[in-house]
């Protein structure tokens, strides 16, 4: 059926909202708060708006300018209201808001930050204060001497810092992640099926990963099917494949994969995609702003990774904390499918270079649970997904 488009001028802008972790259900009730930039006289800021939406379980926040600024070209959004009886579609300008859930693990208490900052300033030594003055007002000779002294100081403390970091990773206490305030307003950070009858249907890979991407992975994933000892050694030397988690699962596949060739192919594709997610999560700004990012990956896989976990393009590309968390969540879901929904966290967290607490936070946000088992006197942390899902307890307290 054909319609006639009619642009409505001078009409108040409507709001077009997109939730990053799912689609609002019919009948859902939300409380909305819209804030405008107070700098209305400045044309650069007068159209900036911030939207906060309070749902029954989560609070979402987003704006209409951050994503626009990451693109080098102008964009405009509109919606059409169709009248089937007259055949006229009225077109209205809209403000588009991309809303993300407010997770307590992604922001800090501002007041505590201010107190900590004041304390750090008060605790600075005379030498540190003198270095600040030298950095601003000192001569080139004094600046070089200061830089040399600081380099030597850092070199001397490298081993101590490395030891401290390793101890923290090994001693990640699950009790810290169990505190209620760590999970205020938290739910699954990926679209899921909470009422699924089977655990495989909670996060179906067929919906999370497009079919064209899965098809593109098959060629590279063949290395994980019945790998020889030489191929395993090559993986160890390849920085993109050398994580212990990937090596162990390539060397010793699950029993179901060895009994069914199709299952083995899907298993290998999951491992191949997981290698890309590990690379993505560990990337720094200088890495993901290069033109050659993921140049060794199939084009469909490259486009999917860039669209899912980054904002902007080329030199303007960004990877906010929420996107990095999303990448880690995808990795956990893949690992669940690889390990029959019971993942040994010890090698997995090393592959992604994250702490025990971070893994626990994301696992519980996905509806999973963390368990500690002891085998041969060695403790192991296990991330499990089972039915019914166990999402964090919601605290309705406003911060």
C-alpha positions in Angstrom: 0.0 0.0 0.0 1.4 3.4 -1.0 1.4 6.4 1.3 2.0 10.1 0.8 4.6 11.6 3.0 3.8 15.0 4.6 6.5 16.7 6.7 5.1 18.5 9.7 7.0 21.7 10.4 7.3 23.5 13.7 5.9 20.5 15.6 7.4 19.7 19.1 10.1 17.0 18.7 9.1 13.5 19.7 11.4 11.1 21.6 12.7 7.9 19.9 14.2 5.6 22.6 16.4 2.6 22.1 17.3 0.3 25.1 20.8 -1.2 24.8 19.9 -4.5 26.6 16.5 -5.4 25.1 13.1 -4.3 24.0 10.4 -2.8 26.4 7.5 -5.2 26.9 4.0 -4.1 26.0 2.3 -2.7 29.1 5.5 -1.8 30.8 5.4 1.4 32.9 8.2 3.9 33.1 8.8 7.2 34.8 10.8 9.6 32.6 12.8 12.7 33.5 14.0 14.9 30.7 16.8 17.4 31.3 17.9 20.2 28.9 21.3 21.9 28.8 21.2 25.2 30.7 23.4 26.9 28.1 20.4 27.7 25.8 22.1 30.8 24.4 25.0 28.8 23.0 24.1 27.1 19.7 26.6 24.3 20.4 24.7 23.1 23.5 21.1 24.4 23.2 19.8 21.2 21.7 21.5 18.8 24.2 19.1 16.8 26.3 19.5 14.0 28.8 16.8 11.4 29.5 16.5 9.3 32.6 14.0 6.4 32.6 13.0 4.6 35.8 11.6 1.1 35.2 10.3 -1.4 37.7 13.7 -3.1 38.0 16.2 -0.8 36.4 17.1 2.8 35.8 18.3 3.8 32.3 20.1 7.0 31.2 21.0 8.3 27.8 21.4 11.5 25.8 20.8 12.8 22.3 24.3 14.1 21.5 27.1 11.7 22.6 26.6 9.2 19.8 26.0 12.0 17.2 29.4 13.6 18.0 31.3 10.4 17.2 30.2 10.5 13.5 31.9 12.9 11.1 28.7 13.5 9.2 25.4 15.0 10.2 22.4 12.8 10.8 18.7 13.4 11.4 16.0 11.1 12.8 12.3 11.1 12.0 9.2 9.0 12.5 6.1 8.7 10.4 2.6 8.5 11.7 0.5 6.7 9.2 -3.3 7.3 8.7 -4.5 4.3 6.7 -7.9 5.8 5.9 -6.4 8.9 4.3 -3.2 7.3 3.0 -1.1 10.2 4.4 2.0 9.6 6.6 2.9 12.5 8.7 6.7 12.8 9.3 7.9 14.3 12.6 11.5 15.2 13.7 12.6 13.2 16.7 15.4 13.2 19.3 17.0 9.8 19.5 18.1 8.5 22.9 20.2 5.4 23.3 19.6 4.3 26.9 21.8 2.1 28.9 21.1 0.6 32.3 22.7 2.3 35.3 24.8 -0.4 37.0 26.4 0.3 40.3 29.6 -1.3 39.3 30.2 1.3 36.6 30.1 4.5 38.7 31.6 5.6 41.9 30.2 7.6 44.8 31.1 11.3 44.0 31.3 12.4 47.6 33.7 9.6 48.5 35.8 10.5 45.4 36.1 14.1 46.6 37.1 13.0 50.1 39.7 10.7 48.7 41.0 13.4 46.5 41.4 15.8 49.4 43.1 13.1 51.4 45.6 12.4 48.7 46.4 16.1 48.4 46.9 16.4 52.1 49.1 13.3 52.2 51.5 14.4 49.5 55.1 14.6 50.6 57.4 17.7 50.3 59.3 15.9 47.4 56.1 15.3 45.5 55.0 18.9 45.9 58.4 20.1 44.8 58.2 17.8 41.7 54.9 19.5 40.8 56.6 22.9 40.8 59.5 21.6 38.8 57.2 20.2 36.2 55.6 23.6 35.7 58.4 26.1 36.4 61.6 24.1 36.4 64.4 24.3 33.9 65.1 21.6 31.3 68.0 20.3 33.3 65.9 19.9 36.5 63.0 18.3 34.5 65.4 15.7 33.0 66.8 15.0 36.4 63.3 14.6 37.9 62.2 12.3 35.0 65.3 10.1 35.4 64.7 9.8 39.2 61.1 8.8 38.7 62.0 6.2 36.1 64.4 4.6 38.4 61.8 4.6 41.2 59.2 2.9 38.9 61.8 0.3 37.8 62.6 -0.6 41.4 59.0 -1.1 42.3 57.9 -3.1 39.3 58.4 -6.5 40.8 56.6 -5.5 44.0 53.6 -4.1 42.0 53.5 -7.2 39.8 53.5 -9.5 42.9 50.7 -7.4 44.5 48.5 -7.6 41.4 49.0 -11.4 41.1 48.0 -11.8 44.8 44.9 -9.7 44.2 43.9 -11.9 41.2 44.5 -15.1 43.1 42.8 -13.9 46.3 39.6 -12.5 44.6 37.0 -12.9 47.4 33.5 -13.7 46.2 32.1 -12.1 49.4 33.0 -8.7 48.0 30.9 -9.3 45.0 28.0 -10.5 47.1 27.4 -7.2 48.9 24.0 -5.9 48.0 25.1 -2.4 47.1 27.3 -3.9 44.3 24.2 -5.0 42.5 21.7 -2.2 43.0 19.5 -1.8 39.9 21.2 -4.6 38.0 19.7 -7.1 35.6 20.9 -9.0 32.6 23.2 -6.8 30.5 22.4 -8.9 27.4 18.9 -9.6 25.9 17.8 -12.9 27.3 14.8 -15.2 27.7 14.2 -15.3 31.5 11.3 -17.8 31.1 13.2 -20.3 29.0 12.5 -24.0 29.6 16.0 -25.0 28.8 19.2 -23.3 29.9 20.4 -23.3 26.2 17.5 -21.0 25.3 18.4 -18.3 27.9 21.1 -16.8 25.7 20.7 -18.5 22.3 23.8 -18.0 20.2 21.7 -18.1 17.0 20.1 -14.8 18.1 23.2 -13.2 19.6 25.5 -13.9 16.7 24.2 -13.4 13.1 24.2 -16.4 10.8 26.5 -14.7 8.3 29.1 -14.1 11.1 28.9 -17.7 12.2 29.3 -18.9 8.6 32.4 -16.6 8.2 34.0 -18.2 11.3 34.1 -21.7 9.9 37.2 -21.4 7.7 39.5 -20.0 10.5 37.9 -22.3 13.1 39.1 -25.5 11.4 42.4 -25.1 13.3 40.5 -26.1 16.5 39.2 -29.4 15.0 41.5 -32.3 15.8 44.6 -30.1 16.1 48.0 -31.8 15.9 50.8 -31.2 18.3 52.5 -28.9 15.8 49.3 -26.8 15.5 49.0 -26.5 19.3 52.6 -25.3 19.4 51.8 -22.7 16.7 48.8 -21.5 18.7 51.1 -21.0 21.8 53.3 -18.8 19.7 50.4 -16.8 18.2 49.6 -13.9 20.6 46.0 -13.9 19.5 45.5 -17.6 20.3 48.0 -18.2 23.2 45.6 -17.8 26.2 45.6 -20.9 28.4 41.8 -21.2 28.2 41.9 -21.4 24.4 44.8 -23.8 24.3 43.3 -26.2 26.9 40.0 -26.4 25.1 41.7 -26.9 21.7 43.8 -29.7 23.1 41.0 -31.3 25.1 37.6 -30.7 23.5 34.4 -31.6 25.3 33.1 -35.2 25.0 30.0 -34.3 23.0 32.2 -32.6 20.3 34.3 -35.7 19.8 31.1 -37.8 19.2 29.4 -35.5 16.7 31.1 -33.7 13.8 28.5 -30.9 13.7 28.8 -30.3 17.4 32.6 -30.2 17.0 32.2 -27.5 14.2 30.0 -25.4 16.4 32.4 -25.9 19.3 35.4 -24.7 17.1 33.4 -21.7 15.9 32.7 -20.7 19.5 36.5 -20.9 20.3 37.3 -18.8 17.2 34.8 -16.1 18.1 36.0 -16.2 21.7 39.6 -15.4 20.5 38.2 -12.2 18.8 36.3 -11.2 22.0 39.5 -11.6 24.1 41.4 -9.4 21.6 38.6 -6.8 21.6 38.3 -6.7 25.4 42.1 -6.1 25.8 42.3 -3.4 23.2 43.5 0.1 24.1 42.5 3.3 22.4 45.6 3.4 20.2 44.7 -0.2 19.0 41.0 0.3 18.0 41.6 3.6 16.3 43.9 2.1 13.7 42.7 1.6 10.2 44.1 -2.0 10.3 41.9 -3.1 13.2 40.9 -6.8 12.8 42.4 -6.8 9.3 43.1 -10.6 9.7 39.4 -11.3 10.4 36.7 -12.0 7.8 34.9 -8.9 6.7 31.5 -9.9 8.2 33.2 -10.7 11.5 35.1 -7.4 11.5 32.0 -5.3 10.8 30.0 -7.2 13.5 32.7 -6.6 16.2 33.0 -2.9 15.3 29.2 -2.4 15.4 28.7 -4.3 18.6 31.5 -3.1 20.9 32.5 0.3 19.6 31.1 3.8 19.0 32.1 6.0 16.2 34.5 5.3 13.3 38.2 5.3 12.6 40.0 8.0 14.6 36.8 8.9 16.5 36.2 5.3 17.6 35.5 4.8 21.3 35.0 1.8 23.6 33.1 3.0 26.8 33.1 0.8 29.9 29.6 -0.4 29.2 30.8 -1.7 25.8 33.8 -3.4 27.4 31.4 -5.1 29.9 29.2 -6.2 27.0 32.2 -7.8 25.4 33.0 -9.6 28.6 29.4 -10.7 28.9 29.4 -12.1 25.4 32.6 -14.0 26.3 31.0 -15.5 29.4 28.0 -16.7 27.4 30.2 -18.3 24.8 32.2 -20.0 27.5 29.0 -21.3 29.0 28.1 -22.8 25.7 31.6 -24.3 25.3 31.7 -25.8 28.9 28.2 -27.0 29.3 27.2 -23.9 31.4 29.8 -24.5 34.1 33.0 -22.5 33.5 36.3 -22.6 35.4 36.9 -18.9 36.0 40.6 -19.2 36.9 41.9 -19.5 33.3 39.1 -17.5 31.8 39.8 -14.3 33.9 43.5 -14.5 32.9 42.5 -14.6 29.2 40.4 -11.5 29.5 42.8 -9.8 32.1 40.0 -9.0 34.6 39.6 -9.5 38.3 37.6 -12.2 40.1 35.2 -9.5 41.3 34.5 -8.2 37.8 33.8 -11.7 36.6 31.4 -12.4 39.5 29.6 -9.1 38.9 29.0 -9.8 35.2 28.0 -13.4 35.9 25.4 -12.4 38.4 24.1 -9.7 36.1 23.6 -12.4 33.5 21.5 -14.4 36.0 24.3 -16.9 36.8 25.9 -17.9 40.1 29.5 -18.3 41.4 30.6 -21.4 43.3 33.8 -22.4 44.9 34.9 -26.1 44.7 37.9 -27.8 46.2 39.7 -30.6 44.4 42.9 -32.1 45.7 43.3 -29.2 48.1 43.0 -26.6 45.3 40.1 -24.2 45.2 38.4 -23.4 41.9 35.9 -20.7 41.1 33.1 -21.9 38.9 30.6 -19.7 37.0 27.4 -21.5 36.5 24.1 -20.8 34.6 21.1 -22.8 35.6 17.3 -22.5 35.8 15.6 -20.7 37.4 17.9 -17.7 36.8 19.1 -15.9 39.8 19.3 -12.2 39.2 20.7 -9.8 41.9 18.4 -8.6 44.5 17.1 -5.1 43.6 17.4 -2.3 46.0 15.0 0.6 45.2 17.0 3.1 47.1 17.9 6.1 44.9 21.4 7.5 44.9 
